[in-house]
Amino acid sequence: MEALYLLIPLSIVIVFVAICIFFCMSDSGQFDDMVGPALRILHDDDKPAQSEQLPPD
């Protein structure tokens, strides 16, 4: 029973710290674009540039 006097306030403090970290990160723009980086790799151009292609023989 005495352990609850320590664990309940400690868990409440940890939750408030986690919420504070989340809001600080969201205010700084950490979660602005969640789709763009995931789709960027799908639209990657794998063709070599014109200057890198060998001329026909």
N, C-alpha and C positions, 0 to 999 in steps of 0.2 A: 504494500500500500504506500509506503514511503517513497518508492521509486516513481510512482505516478506524480508526486509533487515536483519531481525533477523533469520527467519525460514529457509531460503535457506542455509546460511553458517552453521547453527546448524545441519541441516539434512546432509550436506556434511561431517561434522566432525563425526557425528554418523555412517555414512556409512563407512568411513575410519577406525574408531575404530573397527567396526564389522569385516571388512576384515582383519585387523591386528590380531584380536583375533582368527579368523578362521585359518590364516596361522601359527600362533604360536602353535595352537592346532594340526594342521596337521604335523608340523615339529617335535612335541614331540611324535608322534606315536599314537595319540588318535584315528585315523580312519584307522588303518592298517588292522585289521581283523574284518569286519562287519558281516561275515557269520558264523564264527566259534562259537561264543557264542550262536547264534540262533539255530544252529544244535546240539550243545552239549547236550541240554536237550532231544532231540529226541533219542540220542544214550546212554542215561543213563541206567545202568544195574540195574533193580529192583529186580533181584534174590538175595536171601540172600547168604552169603558166606558159604563155606562148614563147617566151624567151628560153625556156628550158627544153622545149621539144626539139628533137633532132630533125634536120631538113631531110626530105626524101632523097634517096640515092638515084 
